[in-house]
Amino acid sequence: MTTETKRTTKNAVPKALWMVNESIREVVAFCPRCKAMETVNFNAEGIIPTRRFTQKAGNIYHNCGSNVPCRLYSMS
């Protein structure tokens, strides 16, 4: 086994990515208007940007036009 192989064999993911993934939290967002349900990811700064969900003033909204914030359910 070469030195290069030894460095990359542990899950083939650099250590910096392990540290980032540990700080990401998954929750299920449920839109009360259109009944959409999807997993969204959060980091320390808030929601990780997606095309369907946005964060405004601490609440998560679906892009269906609802003025009612989504309900969030923890996955753990």
Secondary structure, 3 states (H helix, E strand, C coil): CCHHHHHHCCCCCCHHHHHHHHCCEEEEEECCCCCCEEEEEEECCEECCCCCEEEECCEEEECCCCCCCCEEEECC
